[in-house]
Amino acid sequence: MSTYTAVTVPTQFVEANGIRFAYRRWGKRSGLPLVFNQHFTGNLDNWDPEVLDGLAKEREVIIFNNAGVASSTGELPATFPGMAKNAEAFIGGLGLTKVDLLGFSIGGMVAQQITLDRPDLIRKLILVGTAPRNHDAGNGQGHITPETGSIFGATYNPPENLWLKVFFTDTEKSQAAGRAFLKRYLSRTENRDTPISDKVAPAQIAAIGEWGSHPGERFAYLKNIKQPALVVSGNHDVIVYTVNSLYLVQNMPYAKLILYPNANHGSWYEYHEDFVFETNRFLDESDRIPTITTGAAAD
């Protein structure tokens, strides 16, 4: 068992496909590692240490910057399939042949694509605050909700107060949870990650637009994601509308849904203790996919 925590674990680097990926890896080395895919404009320091360390007590966790993000080299693609290919190269660069996969927000879109590309690589899938292709985003431009444009377009002092609006509702209880999250988020004071460049947001915004206007039958591709999946959302998510989580579980054959009350995009940070409990239980469950059989009724 690693003695590191999210605050103390060192940043490491691995090269794959000509890219130098930055990552952090720690936790209990038993079973499969859980690989995390990050949200819009996030880097290694944008995760909640309470979630990471809670999961690391039971399994190894791996967080990383995809190509072109913060301290990783390379070019950031403007599509989620391109980002997925780089993530797959990173996992392969670590010598891993089977992992559990978590994706948050746009990271969940990347995680879906990884699972489609490499079903042999992924055992179980966790999708938090994310959406399928052709998702609902209201009348926002570029398949981004109007609330997202308004929140990210405002100015905050200090700048990290942006996350109080992105992740939490305006209620007193939720904002208190948000302030507690910010303390955890800022608790790593040494060897913090490199800030993202000004190329990251435009590429990720373009990828959202491409994902939201994907051709073909809506949601049909989800039937090909046959891994057990846990889908998590807040019931008042204004960044990725909550209804998109329902679309995911309605169309993936083996998906279950957790909706947290009075919660926005950061529902799993607001309810971090419950999320860690439910996720550990989900990952520890038997890999066997249930088989439903029918028989003739008795006379």
C-alpha positions as CSV (number, residue, x, y, z in Angstrom):
1,M,0.0,0.0,0.0
2,S,1.4,3.4,-1.0
3,T,1.8,5.9,1.8
4,Y,1.2,8.8,-0.5
5,T,-1.9,10.9,-0.6
6,A,-3.3,13.2,-3.3
7,V,-1.5,16.1,-1.6
8,T,1.9,14.3,-1.4
9,V,2.1,11.9,-4.3
10,P,4.8,13.0,-6.8
11,T,4.2,13.7,-10.5
12,Q,5.7,11.1,-12.8
13,F,6.1,11.0,-16.6
14,V,5.8,8.3,-19.2
15,E,6.4,8.5,-22.9
16,A,4.0,6.9,-25.4
17,N,3.5,7.7,-29.1
18,G,5.9,10.6,-28.8
19,I,4.0,12.2,-26.0
20,R,5.4,12.8,-22.5
21,F,2.4,12.2,-20.2
22,A,2.3,13.6,-16.7
23,Y,0.6,11.4,-14.1
24,R,0.2,10.6,-10.4
25,R,-0.3,7.1,-9.2
26,W,-0.9,5.8,-5.6
27,G,-3.2,3.7,-3.4
28,K,-3.7,0.0,-2.6
29,R,-2.1,-2.2,-5.2
30,S,-4.7,-4.9,-5.4
31,G,-7.0,-5.6,-8.3
32,L,-7.2,-3.2,-11.2
33,P,-6.2,0.4,-11.1
34,L,-8.8,3.1,-11.6
35,V,-7.8,5.7,-14.3
36,F,-9.4,9.2,-14.2
37,N,-10.2,11.4,-17.2
38,Q,-10.5,15.1,-16.3
39,H,-13.1,17.8,-16.9
40,F,-12.9,21.0,-19.1
41,T,-9.7,23.0,-18.5
42,G,-8.7,20.8,-15.6
43,N,-5.2,19.5,-14.7
44,L,-3.7,17.1,-12.1
45,D,-4.6,19.5,-9.3
46,N,-8.3,19.9,-10.1
47,W,-9.5,16.6,-8.6
48,D,-11.0,16.5,-5.1
49,P,-8.4,14.9,-2.8
50,E,-11.1,13.5,-0.5
51,V,-12.5,11.4,-3.4
52,L,-9.1,10.3,-4.7
53,D,-7.8,9.2,-1.3
54,G,-11.1,7.6,-0.3
55,L,-10.9,5.4,-3.4
56,A,-7.1,4.9,-3.0
57,K,-7.8,3.1,0.4
58,E,-9.3,0.2,-1.6
59,R,-7.5,0.4,-5.0
60,E,-4.8,2.1,-7.0
61,V,-5.8,5.4,-8.6
62,I,-4.2,7.0,-11.6
63,I,-4.7,10.6,-12.6
64,F,-3.1,12.1,-15.7
65,N,-3.0,15.0,-18.1
66,N,-3.9,14.0,-21.6
67,A,-1.7,15.2,-24.5
68,G,-1.4,19.0,-24.7
69,V,-2.8,19.6,-21.3
70,A,-0.8,21.4,-18.6
71,S,2.5,19.4,-17.9
72,S,1.9,16.8,-20.7
73,T,3.5,17.5,-24.1
74,G,2.0,17.0,-27.5
75,E,-1.0,18.6,-29.3
76,L,-4.5,18.5,-27.9
77,P,-6.9,17.1,-30.5
78,A,-10.1,19.0,-31.2
79,T,-12.2,15.8,-31.0
80,F,-12.9,13.3,-28.2
81,P,-12.0,10.3,-30.4
82,G,-8.6,12.0,-30.8
83,M,-8.2,12.5,-27.1
84,A,-9.3,8.9,-26.5
85,K,-6.5,7.6,-28.7
86,N,-4.0,9.5,-26.7
87,A,-5.5,8.3,-23.4
88,E,-5.3,4.7,-24.7
89,A,-1.6,5.3,-25.6
90,F,-1.0,6.6,-22.0
91,I,-2.6,3.5,-20.4
92,G,-0.5,1.3,-22.7
93,G,2.6,3.2,-21.9
94,L,2.1,2.2,-18.3
95,G,2.0,-1.4,-19.4
96,L,-1.6,-1.9,-18.3
97,T,-3.8,-4.3,-20.2
98,K,-7.0,-4.0,-18.2
99,V,-8.3,-1.1,-16.1
100,D,-11.4,0.4,-14.5
101,L,-12.2,3.8,-16.1
102,L,-13.7,7.0,-14.7
103,G,-14.6,10.1,-16.7
104,F,-15.9,13.4,-15.4
105,S,-17.8,15.9,-17.6
106,I,-15.9,16.0,-20.9
107,G,-13.7,13.3,-19.5
108,G,-16.8,11.1,-19.5
109,M,-17.2,11.6,-23.2
110,V,-13.5,10.6,-23.7
111,A,-14.1,7.6,-21.5
112,Q,-17.1,6.5,-23.6
113,Q,-14.9,6.6,-26.7
114,I,-12.1,4.7,-25.0
115,T,-14.5,2.0,-24.1
116,L,-15.9,1.8,-27.6
117,D,-12.3,1.7,-29.1
118,R,-10.9,-0.8,-26.7
119,P,-13.6,-2.9,-25.0
120,D,-10.9,-5.4,-24.1
121,L,-9.1,-2.7,-22.0
122,I,-12.0,-1.6,-19.8
123,R,-13.6,-3.8,-17.1
124,K,-16.0,-1.3,-15.5
125,L,-16.9,2.3,-16.3
126,I,-17.9,5.2,-14.1
127,L,-19.4,8.3,-15.8
128,V,-19.9,11.4,-13.7
129,G,-21.7,14.6,-14.9
130,T,-21.4,13.7,-18.5
131,A,-23.5,13.1,-21.7
132,P,-23.8,10.9,-24.8
133,R,-23.3,12.1,-28.3
134,N,-26.1,14.3,-29.5
135,H,-26.8,15.4,-26.0
136,D,-29.3,18.0,-24.7
137,A,-27.7,21.4,-24.0
138,G,-30.7,23.6,-24.2
139,N,-30.4,26.5,-26.7
140,G,-26.8,27.1,-26.0
141,Q,-24.3,27.5,-28.9
142,G,-21.9,24.8,-29.8
143,H,-23.8,22.2,-27.7
144,I,-22.8,24.0,-24.5
145,T,-25.6,25.0,-22.1
146,P,-26.4,28.7,-21.8
147,E,-25.6,28.5,-18.1
148,T,-22.1,27.2,-18.9
149,G,-21.4,30.1,-21.2
150,S,-22.6,32.6,-18.5
151,I,-20.7,31.0,-15.6
152,F,-17.4,30.7,-17.5
153,G,-17.8,34.1,-19.0
154,A,-18.0,35.9,-15.6
155,T,-15.1,37.2,-13.5
156,Y,-14.3,35.8,-10.1
157,N,-12.2,37.1,-7.2
158,P,-10.4,35.0,-6.2
159,P,-10.4,33.0,-9.6
160,E,-11.0,29.6,-8.0
161,N,-14.5,30.8,-6.9
162,L,-15.5,29.9,-10.4
163,W,-15.8,26.4,-9.2
164,L,-18.4,27.4,-6.6
165,K,-20.7,28.2,-9.5
166,V,-19.7,25.4,-11.8
167,F,-19.9,22.6,-9.3
168,F,-22.4,23.7,-6.6
169,T,-25.9,25.1,-6.5
170,D,-26.7,28.5,-5.0
171,T,-28.2,27.1,-1.8
172,E,-26.5,27.8,1.5
173,K,-25.8,24.1,2.1
174,S,-24.3,23.5,-1.3
175,Q,-22.2,26.6,-1.2
176,A,-20.8,25.6,2.2
177,A,-19.9,22.2,0.7
178,G,-18.3,24.2,-2.1
179,R,-16.1,26.2,0.2
180,A,-15.0,23.0,1.9
181,F,-14.1,21.6,-1.5
182,L,-12.0,24.6,-2.4
183,K,-10.0,24.1,0.8
184,R,-9.3,20.6,-0.3
185,Y,-8.6,21.6,-3.9
186,L,-6.0,24.1,-2.7
187,S,-4.5,21.8,-0.1
188,R,-1.6,20.7,-2.3
189,T,0.8,23.6,-1.9
190,E,4.1,22.1,-3.2
191,N,4.8,20.7,-6.7
192,R,1.5,21.8,-8.1
193,D,0.8,21.1,-11.8
194,T,1.6,23.5,-14.6
195,P,-1.3,25.8,-15.6
196,I,-3.1,24.9,-18.8
197,S,-2.2,26.9,-22.0
198,D,-4.6,29.1,-23.9
199,K,-4.9,26.3,-26.6
200,V,-6.7,23.9,-24.3
201,A,-10.2,25.5,-23.9
202,P,-10.7,26.2,-27.7
203,A,-9.8,22.6,-28.6
204,Q,-12.1,21.2,-25.9
205,I,-14.9,23.5,-26.9
206,A,-14.6,22.3,-30.5
207,A,-14.7,18.7,-29.3
208,I,-17.9,19.3,-27.4
209,G,-19.4,20.7,-30.6
210,E,-18.4,17.7,-32.6
211,W,-19.7,15.3,-30.0
212,G,-23.0,17.1,-29.8
213,S,-23.7,17.0,-33.6
214,H,-22.6,13.4,-34.3
215,P,-24.3,11.8,-37.3
216,G,-26.3,8.6,-37.1
217,E,-29.1,7.2,-35.0
218,R,-29.2,9.0,-31.7
219,F,-27.7,7.0,-28.8
220,A,-27.5,3.8,-30.8
221,Y,-23.8,3.5,-30.2
222,L,-24.4,3.2,-26.4
223,K,-25.7,-0.3,-26.9
224,N,-22.1,-1.3,-27.7
225,I,-20.9,-0.3,-24.3
226,K,-21.5,-3.6,-22.5
227,Q,-19.3,-3.1,-19.5
228,P,-21.0,-2.6,-16.1
229,A,-21.4,1.2,-15.7
230,L,-22.1,3.5,-12.9
231,V,-23.6,6.9,-14.0
232,V,-23.6,9.8,-11.5
233,S,-25.2,13.2,-11.6
234,G,-26.7,16.0,-9.6
235,N,-30.4,16.6,-10.0
236,H,-29.7,20.3,-10.8
237,D,-26.7,20.0,-13.1
238,V,-26.7,23.1,-15.3
239,I,-23.3,22.4,-16.9
240,V,-24.2,19.0,-18.4
241,Y,-28.0,18.7,-18.0
242,T,-29.1,15.9,-15.7
243,V,-31.4,14.4,-18.4
244,N,-28.3,13.3,-20.3
245,S,-27.4,10.8,-17.5
246,L,-30.9,9.3,-18.0
247,Y,-30.1,8.9,-21.7
248,L,-26.9,7.0,-20.8
249,V,-28.6,4.5,-18.5
250,Q,-31.5,4.0,-20.8
251,N,-29.3,3.0,-23.6
252,M,-26.3,1.2,-22.1
253,P,-27.3,-2.4,-21.3
254,Y,-25.7,-2.7,-17.8
255,A,-25.8,0.8,-16.4
256,K,-27.1,2.1,-13.1
257,L,-27.8,5.7,-12.1
258,I,-27.2,7.7,-8.9
259,L,-28.8,11.1,-8.7
260,Y,-27.7,13.3,-5.8
261,P,-30.3,15.8,-4.4
262,N,-29.9,19.6,-4.6
263,A,-26.6,19.1,-6.5
264,N,-25.0,20.7,-9.5
265,H,-22.1,19.5,-11.7
266,G,-19.9,18.7,-8.7
267,S,-22.4,16.3,-7.1
268,W,-19.7,13.7,-6.3
269,Y,-17.6,16.4,-4.5
270,E,-20.6,17.6,-2.5
271,Y,-21.5,14.0,-1.5
272,H,-18.0,12.7,-1.6
273,E,-18.4,10.2,1.3
274,D,-21.4,8.6,-0.3
275,F,-19.8,8.6,-3.7
276,V,-16.7,6.8,-2.5
277,F,-18.8,4.2,-0.7
278,E,-21.0,3.6,-3.7
279,T,-18.1,3.5,-6.2
280,N,-16.1,1.1,-4.1
281,R,-19.1,-1.2,-3.8
282,F,-19.7,-1.0,-7.5
283,L,-16.1,-1.8,-8.4
284,D,-15.9,-4.6,-5.8
285,E,-19.1,-6.3,-7.1
286,S,-18.7,-9.5,-9.1
287,D,-17.7,-9.0,-12.8
288,R,-20.4,-11.4,-13.8
289,I,-23.1,-9.7,-16.0
290,P,-26.5,-11.1,-15.0
291,T,-28.3,-13.3,-17.5
292,I,-32.0,-13.0,-17.6
293,T,-33.9,-16.1,-18.6
294,T,-37.6,-16.7,-19.2
295,G,-39.6,-19.8,-18.9
296,A,-43.2,-20.9,-19.4
297,A,-45.5,-20.1,-16.5
298,A,-46.8,-22.9,-14.6
299,D,-50.4,-23.9,-15.3
